[in-house]
């Protein structure tokens, strides 16, 4: 190559030296880019024992395929979660709830062991968590990860561009690519998964004025006037409806007022309720909108409880219909402070 260039341009040593340096730097950069660590994708599949197998199997295969395409390796955790049936007697339901708790603990321990192994070999390895579970299970799994300090969890879409108008779009965070992110199954044509929620402490930050306006378009916060205060209620209800399920809010408010069982088998009536309700369609499939929806729910709940000190001593119950990544993130935020009420609601005492 130097001889060919000299035949064209003559003996220009400075130019040839610069050309060699640029060529060496280019090939070195390509080599480093090819050797970069794309991390591991961890697929957590927790189908209920009453779910149909083909649907769950299709999701697991799609998630594993996506993880392999975007990471160096894929690790799958699949456990069938026992689910109590309304026809079971008290002892059988108690056994099913205990088996469910142990299954969630085991799934968490398996993932934690993998994260520990990765942190010992290369602490900078990116990790993506793909979650497939019933909403109560996803919420409680997220609560378990609240105190996981093994490493950062960074997904394939960590560097997604924030929406225009948000604080991050104006340089609010310099390390957007380094924060935890969860992929969410997409429903639009032409895509399978997208980066949904970044798992960081910023989810607890109050909304700016611009963010509050955007959040109000995603979901409205109301204290339903038709929900008369139950004077002997021992809990309060947070109803989160961020999915296309028109009857969800009505059914949840009825179960909260009449009394129903939570995932621990505790029967309670709710004295009051707060509703965060989205529009007739699902949330827009973008990281900015999913994350804003989570922050909106958390901020609305905190503001509501702070202005009603008479409810602070009551237990908090969550009725939810939302994407699984939102349920996981809310569990990570609320920890064990909130108990989920599973659907279908069991009102029998």
Residue pairs with C-beta under 8 A, 6 or more apart in sequence:
2 16
2 20
5 16
5 19
6 12
6 16
9 15
37 72
37 122
37 124
37 125
37 126
38 70
38 71
38 72
38 126
38 156
39 71
39 72
39 125
39 126
39 127
39 128
39 154
40 67
40 71
40 72
40 73
40 74
40 75
40 114
40 118
40 125
40 126
40 127
40 128
41 63
41 64
41 66
41 67
41 68
41 70
41 71
41 73
41 74
41 75
41 127
41 128
41 130
41 156
42 67
42 74
42 75
42 76
42 77
42 111
42 114
42 127
42 128
42 129
42 130
43 60
43 63
43 64
43 67
43 74
43 75
43 76
43 77
43 78
43 130
43 132
44 77
44 107
44 111
44 129
44 130
44 131
44 132
44 133
44 141
45 56
45 59
45 60
45 63
45 76
45 77
45 78
45 79
45 132
45 133
46 78
46 79
46 80
46 81
46 103
46 104
46 107
46 132
46 133
46 134
46 137
46 138
46 141
47 53
47 56
47 78
47 80
47 81
47 132
47 133
48 80
48 81
48 83
48 134
48 137
49 80
49 81
49 82
49 83
50 83
50 85
56 132
59 132
59 185
60 76
60 78
60 132
62 185
62 192
62 193
63 130
63 132
63 183
63 185
63 193
64 74
64 76
65 192
66 130
66 183
66 192
66 193
67 74
67 128
67 130
68 74
70 128
70 156
71 126
71 128
71 156
75 114
77 107
77 110
77 111
79 103
79 106
79 107
80 103
81 100
81 103
81 104
81 133
81 134
81 137
82 96
82 99
82 100
82 103
83 96
83 100
83 134
84 92
84 93
84 96
84 97
84 100
84 265
85 92
85 93
85 96
86 344
86 346
86 348
88 96
93 265
94 265
97 263
97 264
97 265
100 137
100 263
104 137
104 140
104 141
104 144
105 144
107 141
108 141
108 144
108 145
111 129
112 148
112 150
115 127
115 148
115 150
115 151
115 153
116 150
118 125
118 127
118 151
119 150
119 151
123 151
125 151
126 154
126 155
126 156
126 158
127 151
127 152
127 153
127 154
127 155
128 153
128 154
128 155
128 156
128 181
128 182
128 183
129 153
129 155
129 182
129 183
130 183
130 193
131 138
131 141
131 182
131 324
131 325
131 328
132 185
132 324
133 141
133 324
134 342
135 320
135 321
135 322
135 324
135 327
135 340
135 342
135 343
136 263
136 327
136 340
136 341
136 342
138 324
138 327
138 328
138 331
139 318
139 320
139 327
139 328
139 330
139 331
139 338
139 340
140 263
140 331
140 340
141 328
141 331
142 327
142 328
142 329
142 330
142 331
142 332
143 331
143 332
143 334
143 335
143 336
144 331
145 199
145 328
145 331
145 332
146 331
146 332
146 335
152 178
152 179
152 180
153 180
153 181
153 199
154 177
154 178
154 179
154 180
154 181
155 180
155 181
155 182
155 183
155 195
156 181
156 183
156 195
157 181
157 183
157 194
157 195
157 287
158 176
158 177
158 178
158 179
158 181
158 195
158 198
159 176
159 177
160 176
160 181
160 195
160 286
160 287
160 288
161 169
162 168
162 169
162 176
162 287
162 288
163 169
163 214
163 286
163 288
163 289
163 292
165 210
165 211
165 214
166 172
166 208
166 210
166 211
166 214
166 288
166 292
167 208
167 211
168 176
173 179
173 202
176 198
179 198
179 199
179 200
179 202
180 198
180 199
180 200
181 195
181 196
181 197
181 198
181 199
181 287
182 195
182 196
182 197
182 199
182 325
182 328
182 329
183 193
183 194
183 195
183 196
183 325
184 193
184 194
184 195
184 196
184 197
184 285
184 290
184 323
184 324
184 325
185 192
185 193
185 324
186 192
186 193
186 194
186 285
187 282
187 285
188 285
191 285
194 285
194 286
194 287
195 287
196 287
196 290
196 291
196 323
196 325
196 326
197 203
197 287
197 290
197 291
197 294
197 325
197 326
197 328
197 329
198 287
198 291
199 329
199 332
203 291
203 294
203 295
203 298
203 329
203 332
203 333
204 295
204 298
204 333
205 295
206 299
207 215
207 292
207 295
207 296
207 299
211 292
211 295
214 292
215 292
215 293
215 295
215 296
218 242
218 278
218 279
218 283
218 284
218 289
218 292
218 293
218 296
219 241
219 242
219 276
219 277
219 278
219 279
219 293
219 296
219 297
220 276
220 277
221 274
221 275
221 276
221 296
221 300
221 304
222 274
222 275
222 277
223 272
223 273
223 274
223 275
223 304
224 253
224 273
224 275
226 253
227 253
227 256
227 257
227 272
227 273
228 257
229 271
229 272
230 257
230 269
230 270
230 271
230 272
231 271
232 269
232 271
233 268
233 269
233 270
233 271
233 272
233 314
234 268
234 269
234 271
234 314
234 315
235 256
235 268
235 269
235 270
235 271
235 314
235 315
235 316
235 317
236 270
236 271
236 272
236 273
236 274
236 305
236 311
236 314
236 315
236 316
236 317
237 252
237 253
237 256
237 270
237 272
237 273
237 274
237 317
237 318
237 319
237 341
238 273
238 274
238 276
238 297
238 301
238 316
238 317
238 318
238 319
238 338
239 248
239 249
239 252
239 253
239 256
239 273
239 274
239 275
239 276
239 277
239 319
239 320
240 276
240 297
240 318
240 319
240 320
240 321
240 322
240 326
240 330
241 248
241 249
241 252
241 275
241 276
241 277
241 278
241 320
241 321
241 322
242 276
242 278
242 282
242 283
242 293
242 321
242 322
242 323
242 326
243 278
243 282
243 321
243 322
243 323
244 280
244 281
244 282
245 321
246 280
248 319
248 321
249 275
249 277
251 343
251 345
252 319
252 341
252 345
253 273
253 275
255 319
255 341
255 345
255 347
256 269
256 270
256 273
256 317
256 319
256 341
257 269
257 270
257 273
258 269
258 347
259 267
259 268
259 269
259 347
259 349
260 267
260 268
260 341
260 345
260 346
260 347
261 267
261 341
261 342
261 345
261 346
261 347
261 348
262 268
262 317
262 339
262 340
262 341
262 342
263 339
263 340
263 341
263 342
264 339
266 339
267 349
268 315
268 317
270 317
271 311
271 314
272 308
272 311
274 300
274 301
274 304
276 296
276 297
276 300
276 301
278 293
282 323
283 289
283 290
283 293
283 323
283 326
290 323
290 325
290 326
293 322
293 326
294 326
294 329
294 330
294 333
297 326
297 330
298 330
298 333
298 334
305 311
305 312
315 339
316 334
316 337
316 338
316 339
317 338
317 339
317 340
317 341
318 330
318 334
318 338
318 339
318 340
318 341
319 341
319 343
319 345
320 327
320 330
320 340
321 343
330 338
